[in-house]
């Protein structure tokens, strides 16, 4: 991520944690980052796109951590490996859908 986009995402997480997603505005986020609101729309055309980007980044990090876990650890931690689906589909209220693979056992 570009530096300004990364700063915007980090500030958005802080504002969402403090105010909630519905209460946070792009204008507040721009003020927190120190840019004009129009600059944010270059990276995130809507507030929903911003949320989508934050969720996707979080899920990508989660997938990497699953991949780094040893199968023995995975079984011990979940106890449900046989019932875990091979693929999870994440869907948002908009048209975005992407597959998320679970680690092979």
MARKOL-279516 format. One record per residue: residue in one letter; z, x, y of N, C-alpha, C in turn; residue number from 0. Coordinates in steps of 0.1 Angstrom, whole numbers, plus 5000, padded with zeros to 4 digits. Example, Ala and Ser with C-alpha at 12.3 -4.5 7.8 and 13.67 -1.06 7.14 Angstrom:
MARKOL-279516
r r->A	n.Z->5078	n.X->5132	n.Y->4943	ca.Z->5078	ca.X->5123	ca.Y->4955	c.Z->5078	c.X->5132	c.Y->4967	k->0
r r->S	n.Z->5071	n.X->5128	n.Y->4978	ca.Z->5071	ca.X->5137	ca.Y->4989	c.Z->5079	c.X->5129	c.Y->5000	k->1
This chain:
MARKOL-279516
r r->X	n.Z->5000	n.X->5008	n.Y->4988	ca.Z->5000	ca.X->5000	ca.Y->5000	c.Z->5000	c.X->5009	c.Y->5012	k->0
r r->X	n.Z->4993	n.X->5004	n.Y->5022	ca.Z->4993	ca.X->5012	ca.Y->5035	c.Z->5007	c.X->5011	c.Y->5041	k->1
r r->X	n.Z->5010	n.X->5021	n.Y->5049	ca.Z->5024	ca.X->5022	ca.Y->5054	c.Z->5028	c.X->5009	c.Y->5062	k->2
r r->X	n.Z->5020	n.X->5004	n.Y->5071	ca.Z->5023	ca.X->4992	ca.Y->5079	c.Z->5025	c.X->4980	c.Y->5070	k->3
r r->X	n.Z->5016	n.X->4979	n.Y->5060	ca.Z->5017	ca.X->4968	ca.Y->5051	c.Z->5030	c.X->4969	c.Y->5042	k->4
r r->X	n.Z->5033	n.X->4981	n.Y->5038	ca.Z->5045	ca.X->4983	ca.Y->5031	c.Z->5058	c.X->4979	c.Y->5039	k->5
r r->X	n.Z->5058	n.X->4984	n.Y->5052	ca.Z->5069	ca.X->4980	ca.Y->5061	c.Z->5070	c.X->4965	c.Y->5063	k->6
r r->X	n.Z->5058	n.X->4959	n.Y->5064	ca.Z->5058	ca.X->4944	ca.Y->5065	c.Z->5064	c.X->4937	c.Y->5053	k->7
r r->X	n.Z->5060	n.X->4942	n.Y->5041	ca.Z->5065	ca.X->4936	ca.Y->5029	c.Z->5080	c.X->4938	c.Y->5027	k->8
r r->X	n.Z->5085	n.X->4950	n.Y->5031	ca.Z->5099	ca.X->4953	ca.Y->5030	c.Z->5107	c.X->4944	c.Y->5040	k->9
r r->X	n.Z->5102	n.X->4943	n.Y->5052	ca.Z->5109	ca.X->4934	ca.Y->5062	c.Z->5108	c.X->4919	c.Y->5058	k->10
r r->X	n.Z->5097	n.X->4915	n.Y->5051	ca.Z->5096	ca.X->4901	ca.Y->5047	c.Z->5107	c.X->4899	c.Y->5036	k->11
r r->X	n.Z->5109	n.X->4908	n.Y->5027	ca.Z->5119	ca.X->4906	ca.Y->5017	c.Z->5133	c.X->4904	c.Y->5023	k->12
r r->X	n.Z->5136	n.X->4912	n.Y->5033	ca.Z->5149	ca.X->4911	ca.Y->5040	c.Z->5150	c.X->4898	c.Y->5047	k->13
r r->X	n.Z->5140	n.X->4894	n.Y->5054	ca.Z->5140	ca.X->4881	ca.Y->5061	c.Z->5141	c.X->4869	c.Y->5051	k->14
r r->X	n.Z->5134	n.X->4870	n.Y->5040	ca.Z->5134	ca.X->4859	ca.Y->5031	c.Z->5148	c.X->4858	c.Y->5024	k->15
r r->X	n.Z->5154	n.X->4870	n.Y->5022	ca.Z->5167	ca.X->4870	ca.Y->5016	c.Z->5178	c.X->4864	c.Y->5026	k->16
r r->X	n.Z->5176	n.X->4867	n.Y->5038	ca.Z->5185	ca.X->4862	ca.Y->5048	c.Z->5183	c.X->4848	c.Y->5053	k->17
r r->X	n.Z->5170	n.X->4844	n.Y->5055	ca.Z->5167	ca.X->4831	ca.Y->5060	c.Z->5162	c.X->4821	c.Y->5050	k->18
r r->X	n.Z->5156	n.X->4826	n.Y->5040	ca.Z->5148	ca.X->4817	ca.Y->5031	c.Z->5134	c.X->4817	c.Y->5034	k->19
r r->X	n.Z->5125	n.X->4815	n.Y->5024	ca.Z->5111	ca.X->4816	ca.Y->5026	c.Z->5106	c.X->4805	c.Y->5037	k->20
r r->X	n.Z->5111	n.X->4793	n.Y->5035	ca.Z->5106	ca.X->4782	ca.Y->5044	c.Z->5110	c.X->4785	c.Y->5059	k->21
r r->X	n.Z->5122	n.X->4791	n.Y->5061	ca.Z->5127	ca.X->4793	ca.Y->5075	c.Z->5121	c.X->4805	c.Y->5081	k->22
r r->X	n.Z->5116	n.X->4815	n.Y->5073	ca.Z->5110	ca.X->4827	ca.Y->5079	c.Z->5097	c.X->4823	c.Y->5085	k->23
r r->X	n.Z->5094	n.X->4829	n.Y->5097	ca.Z->5081	ca.X->4827	ca.Y->5103	c.Z->5074	c.X->4841	c.Y->5104	k->24
r r->X	n.Z->5061	n.X->4840	n.Y->5104	ca.Z->5053	ca.X->4853	ca.Y->5106	c.Z->5056	c.X->4859	c.Y->5119	k->25
r r->X	n.Z->5059	n.X->4851	n.Y->5129	ca.Z->5063	ca.X->4856	ca.Y->5142	c.Z->5076	c.X->4864	c.Y->5141	k->26
r r->X	n.Z->5086	n.X->4859	n.Y->5134	ca.Z->5098	ca.X->4866	ca.Y->5132	c.Z->5096	c.X->4879	c.Y->5124	k->27
r r->X	n.Z->5087	n.X->4879	n.Y->5114	ca.Z->5084	ca.X->4891	ca.Y->5107	c.Z->5077	c.X->4901	c.Y->5115	k->28
r r->X	n.Z->5068	n.X->4897	n.Y->5124	ca.Z->5061	ca.X->4906	ca.Y->5133	c.Z->5071	c.X->4913	c.Y->5142	k->29
r r->X	n.Z->5081	n.X->4905	n.Y->5147	ca.Z->5091	ca.X->4911	ca.Y->5156	c.Z->5100	c.X->4921	c.Y->5148	k->30
r r->X	n.Z->5103	n.X->4918	n.Y->5136	ca.Z->5111	ca.X->4927	ca.Y->5128	c.Z->5103	c.X->4940	c.Y->5125	k->31
r r->X	n.Z->5090	n.X->4939	n.Y->5123	ca.Z->5082	ca.X->4951	ca.Y->5120	c.Z->5078	c.X->4959	c.Y->5133	k->32
r r->X	n.Z->5078	n.X->4951	n.Y->5144	ca.Z->5074	ca.X->4958	ca.Y->5157	c.Z->5059	c.X->4957	c.Y->5159	k->33
r r->X	n.Z->5053	n.X->4947	n.Y->5155	ca.Z->5038	ca.X->4946	ca.Y->5157	c.Z->5035	c.X->4932	c.Y->5162	k->34
r r->X	n.Z->5023	n.X->4930	n.Y->5167	ca.Z->5019	ca.X->4916	ca.Y->5172	c.Z->5017	c.X->4908	c.Y->5159	k->35
r r->X	n.Z->5019	n.X->4895	n.Y->5160	ca.Z->5017	ca.X->4886	ca.Y->5148	c.Z->5003	c.X->4887	c.Y->5143	k->36
r r->X	n.Z->4993	n.X->4889	n.Y->5151	ca.Z->4979	ca.X->4890	ca.Y->5146	c.Z->4977	c.X->4902	c.Y->5137	k->37
r r->X	n.Z->4985	n.X->4912	n.Y->5139	ca.Z->4984	ca.X->4924	ca.Y->5130	c.Z->4988	c.X->4921	c.Y->5116	k->38
r r->X	n.Z->4998	n.X->4912	n.Y->5115	ca.Z->5002	ca.X->4908	ca.Y->5101	c.Z->4992	c.X->4901	c.Y->5094	k->39
r r->X	n.Z->4984	n.X->4892	n.Y->5101	ca.Z->4974	ca.X->4884	ca.Y->5094	c.Z->4963	c.X->4893	c.Y->5089	k->40
r r->X	n.Z->4962	n.X->4905	n.Y->5093	ca.Z->4952	ca.X->4914	ca.Y->5087	c.Z->4955	c.X->4917	c.Y->5073	k->41
r r->X	n.Z->4968	n.X->4918	n.Y->5070	ca.Z->4972	ca.X->4921	ca.Y->5056	c.Z->4975	c.X->4908	c.Y->5048	k->42
r r->X	n.Z->4981	n.X->4899	n.Y->5055	ca.Z->4985	ca.X->4886	ca.Y->5048	c.Z->4980	c.X->4874	c.Y->5056	k->43
r r->X	n.Z->4969	n.X->4869	n.Y->5053	ca.Z->4963	ca.X->4858	ca.Y->5061	c.Z->4972	c.X->4845	c.Y->5062	k->44
r r->X	n.Z->4981	n.X->4843	n.Y->5052	ca.Z->4990	ca.X->4832	ca.Y->5053	c.Z->5004	c.X->4836	c.Y->5048	k->45
r r->X	n.Z->5014	n.X->4828	n.Y->5051	ca.Z->5027	ca.X->4831	ca.Y->5046	c.Z->5027	c.X->4831	c.Y->5031	k->46
r r->X	n.Z->5019	n.X->4822	n.Y->5025	ca.Z->5018	ca.X->4820	ca.Y->5011	c.Z->5012	c.X->4833	c.Y->5004	k->47
r r->X	n.Z->5002	n.X->4838	n.Y->5011	ca.Z->4996	ca.X->4851	ca.Y->5006	c.Z->5006	c.X->4862	c.Y->5006	k->48
r r->X	n.Z->5015	n.X->4862	n.Y->5016	ca.Z->5025	ca.X->4872	ca.Y->5017	c.Z->5035	c.X->4871	c.Y->5005	k->49
r r->X	n.Z->5039	n.X->4858	n.Y->5002	ca.Z->5047	ca.X->4856	ca.Y->4990	c.Z->5041	c.X->4860	c.Y->4977	k->50
r r->X	n.Z->5028	n.X->4856	n.Y->4976	ca.Z->5020	ca.X->4860	ca.Y->4964	c.Z->5020	c.X->4875	c.Y->4962	k->51
r r->X	n.Z->5018	n.X->4883	n.Y->4973	ca.Z->5017	ca.X->4898	ca.Y->4972	c.Z->5031	c.X->4903	c.Y->4968	k->52
r r->X	n.Z->5042	n.X->4897	n.Y->4974	ca.Z->5055	ca.X->4902	ca.Y->4970	c.Z->5058	c.X->4899	c.Y->4955	k->53
r r->X	n.Z->5054	n.X->4887	n.Y->4951	ca.Z->5057	ca.X->4884	ca.Y->4937	c.Z->5048	c.X->4892	c.Y->4927	k->54
r r->X	n.Z->5036	n.X->4895	n.Y->4931	ca.Z->5027	ca.X->4903	ca.Y->4923	c.Z->5033	c.X->4917	c.Y->4921	k->55
r r->X	n.Z->5037	n.X->4923	n.Y->4933	ca.Z->5042	ca.X->4937	ca.Y->4932	c.Z->5055	c.X->4937	c.Y->4924	k->56
r r->X	n.Z->5063	n.X->4927	n.Y->4925	ca.Z->5075	ca.X->4927	ca.Y->4917	c.Z->5072	c.X->4926	c.Y->4902	k->57
r r->X	n.Z->5062	n.X->4917	n.Y->4898	ca.Z->5058	ca.X->4915	ca.Y->4884	c.Z->5052	c.X->4928	c.Y->4879	k->58
r r->X	n.Z->5044	n.X->4935	n.Y->4887	ca.Z->5038	ca.X->4948	ca.Y->4882	c.Z->5049	c.X->4958	c.Y->4879	k->59
r r->X	n.Z->5059	n.X->4959	n.Y->4888	ca.Z->5070	ca.X->4968	ca.Y->4885	c.Z->5078	c.X->4964	c.Y->4872	k->60
r r->X	n.Z->5079	n.X->4951	n.Y->4870	ca.Z->5086	ca.X->4946	ca.Y->4858	c.Z->5078	c.X->4950	c.Y->4846	k->61
r r->X	n.Z->5065	n.X->4948	n.Y->4846	ca.Z->5057	ca.X->4951	ca.Y->4835	c.Z->5058	c.X->4966	c.Y->4831	k->62
r r->X	n.Z->5057	n.X->4975	n.Y->4842	ca.Z->5059	ca.X->4989	ca.Y->4839	c.Z->5072	c.X->4992	c.Y->4833	k->63
r r->X	n.Z->5083	n.X->4986	n.Y->4837	ca.Z->5096	ca.X->4989	ca.Y->4831	c.Z->5096	c.X->4984	c.Y->4817	k->64
r r->X	n.Z->5090	n.X->4972	n.Y->4814	ca.Z->5089	ca.X->4967	ca.Y->4800	c.Z->5081	c.X->4977	c.Y->4791	k->65
r r->X	n.Z->5070	n.X->4983	n.Y->4797	ca.Z->5062	ca.X->4992	ca.Y->4789	c.Z->5070	c.X->5005	c.Y->4786	k->66
r r->X	n.Z->5079	n.X->5009	n.Y->4795	ca.Z->5087	ca.X->5021	ca.Y->4793	c.Z->5098	c.X->5019	c.Y->4784	k->67
r r->X	n.Z->5102	n.X->5007	n.Y->4781	ca.Z->5113	ca.X->5004	ca.Y->4772	c.Z->5109	c.X->5007	c.Y->4758	k->68
r r->X	n.Z->5118	n.X->5012	n.Y->4750	ca.Z->5115	ca.X->5014	ca.Y->4736	c.Z->5116	c.X->5001	c.Y->4729	k->69
r r->X	n.Z->5108	n.X->4998	n.Y->4718	ca.Z->5109	ca.X->4986	ca.Y->4711	c.Z->5124	c.X->4983	c.Y->4706	k->70
r r->X	n.Z->5131	n.X->4993	n.Y->4701	ca.Z->5144	ca.X->4991	ca.Y->4696	c.Z->5153	c.X->4986	c.Y->4708	k->71
r r->X	n.Z->5152	n.X->4991	n.Y->4720	ca.Z->5159	ca.X->4987	ca.Y->4731	c.Z->5156	c.X->4972	c.Y->4734	k->72
r r->X	n.Z->5143	n.X->4969	n.Y->4734	ca.Z->5138	ca.X->4956	ca.Y->4737	c.Z->5144	c.X->4946	c.Y->4727	k->73
r r->X	n.Z->5144	n.X->4949	n.Y->4714	ca.Z->5150	ca.X->4940	ca.Y->4704	c.Z->5165	c.X->4938	c.Y->4707	k->74
r r->X	n.Z->5172	n.X->4949	n.Y->4710	ca.Z->5186	ca.X->4948	ca.Y->4712	c.Z->5189	c.X->4940	c.Y->4724	k->75
r r->X	n.Z->5182	n.X->4942	n.Y->4735	ca.Z->5184	ca.X->4935	ca.Y->4747	c.Z->5181	c.X->4920	c.Y->4747	k->76
r r->X	n.Z->5170	n.X->4917	n.Y->4740	ca.Z->5166	ca.X->4903	ca.Y->4740	c.Z->5171	c.X->4895	c.Y->4728	k->77
r r->X	n.Z->5169	n.X->4901	n.Y->4716	ca.Z->5173	ca.X->4895	ca.Y->4704	c.Z->5163	c.X->4883	c.Y->4700	k->78
r r->X	n.Z->5152	n.X->4882	n.Y->4708	ca.Z->5143	ca.X->4871	ca.Y->4707	c.Z->5128	c.X->4876	c.Y->4706	k->79
r r->X	n.Z->5126	n.X->4889	n.Y->4701	ca.Z->5113	ca.X->4895	ca.Y->4702	c.Z->5103	c.X->4887	c.Y->4694	k->80
r r->X	n.Z->5107	n.X->4880	n.Y->4684	ca.Z->5097	ca.X->4873	ca.Y->4676	c.Z->5092	c.X->4860	c.Y->4683	k->81
r r->X	n.Z->5100	n.X->4855	n.Y->4692	ca.Z->5097	ca.X->4843	ca.Y->4699	c.Z->5090	c.X->4846	c.Y->4712	k->82
r r->X	n.Z->5089	n.X->4858	n.Y->4716	ca.Z->5084	ca.X->4862	ca.Y->4729	c.Z->5068	c.X->4861	c.Y->4728	k->83
r r->X	n.Z->5062	n.X->4853	n.Y->4737	ca.Z->5048	ca.X->4852	ca.Y->4737	c.Z->5041	c.X->4865	c.Y->4740	k->84
r r->X	n.Z->5029	n.X->4868	n.Y->4734	ca.Z->5022	ca.X->4880	ca.Y->4737	c.Z->5016	c.X->4880	c.Y->4751	k->85
r r->X	n.Z->5014	n.X->4869	n.Y->4757	ca.Z->5009	ca.X->4869	ca.Y->4771	c.Z->5015	c.X->4858	c.Y->4778	k->86
r r->X	n.Z->5019	n.X->4861	n.Y->4791	ca.Z->5025	ca.X->4851	ca.Y->4799	c.Z->5015	c.X->4849	c.Y->4811	k->87
r r->X	n.Z->5012	n.X->4836	n.Y->4814	ca.Z->5004	ca.X->4834	ca.Y->4826	c.Z->5012	c.X->4830	c.Y->4838	k->88
r r->X	n.Z->5011	n.X->4837	n.Y->4848	ca.Z->5018	ca.X->4833	ca.Y->4861	c.Z->5009	c.X->4825	c.Y->4869	k->89
r r->X	n.Z->5014	n.X->4814	n.Y->4874	ca.Z->5005	ca.X->4805	ca.Y->4882	c.Z->5013	c.X->4802	c.Y->4895	k->90
r r->X	n.Z->5006	n.X->4802	n.Y->4906	ca.Z->5012	ca.X->4797	ca.Y->4919	c.Z->5006	c.X->4784	c.Y->4922	k->91
r r->X	n.Z->5011	n.X->4778	n.Y->4933	ca.Z->5006	ca.X->4765	ca.Y->4937	c.Z->4991	c.X->4766	c.Y->4942	k->92
r r->X	n.Z->4987	n.X->4778	n.Y->4945	ca.Z->4973	ca.X->4779	ca.Y->4950	c.Z->4964	c.X->4783	c.Y->4938	k->93
r r->X	n.Z->4953	n.X->4788	n.Y->4940	ca.Z->4943	ca.X->4791	ca.Y->4930	c.Z->4945	c.X->4804	c.Y->4923	k->94
r r->X	n.Z->4956	n.X->4811	n.Y->4925	ca.Z->4959	ca.X->4824	ca.Y->4920	c.Z->4965	c.X->4823	c.Y->4906	k->95
r r->X	n.Z->4959	n.X->4830	n.Y->4896	ca.Z->4964	ca.X->4831	ca.Y->4883	c.Z->4961	c.X->4845	c.Y->4878	k->96
r r->X	n.Z->4971	n.X->4851	n.Y->4871	ca.Z->4968	ca.X->4864	ca.Y->4865	c.Z->4976	c.X->4866	c.Y->4853	k->97
r r->X	n.Z->4970	n.X->4872	n.Y->4842	ca.Z->4977	ca.X->4874	ca.Y->4830	c.Z->4987	c.X->4885	c.Y->4831	k->98
r r->X	n.Z->4998	n.X->4884	n.Y->4824	ca.Z->5009	ca.X->4894	ca.Y->4824	c.Z->5011	c.X->4897	c.Y->4809	k->99
r r->X	n.Z->5008	n.X->4909	n.Y->4804	ca.Z->5010	ca.X->4912	ca.Y->4790	c.Z->5024	c.X->4916	c.Y->4787	k->100
r r->X	n.Z->5029	n.X->4913	n.Y->4776	ca.Z->5043	ca.X->4918	ca.Y->4772	c.Z->5041	c.X->4930	c.Y->4763	k->101
r r->X	n.Z->5051	n.X->4938	n.Y->4762	ca.Z->5049	ca.X->4950	ca.Y->4754	c.Z->5047	c.X->4947	c.Y->4739	k->102
r r->X	n.Z->5039	n.X->4955	n.Y->4732	ca.Z->5037	ca.X->4953	ca.Y->4718	c.Z->5050	c.X->4957	c.Y->4710	k->103
r r->X	n.Z->5053	n.X->4950	n.Y->4700	ca.Z->5065	ca.X->4953	ca.Y->4692	c.Z->5061	c.X->4962	c.Y->4680	k->104
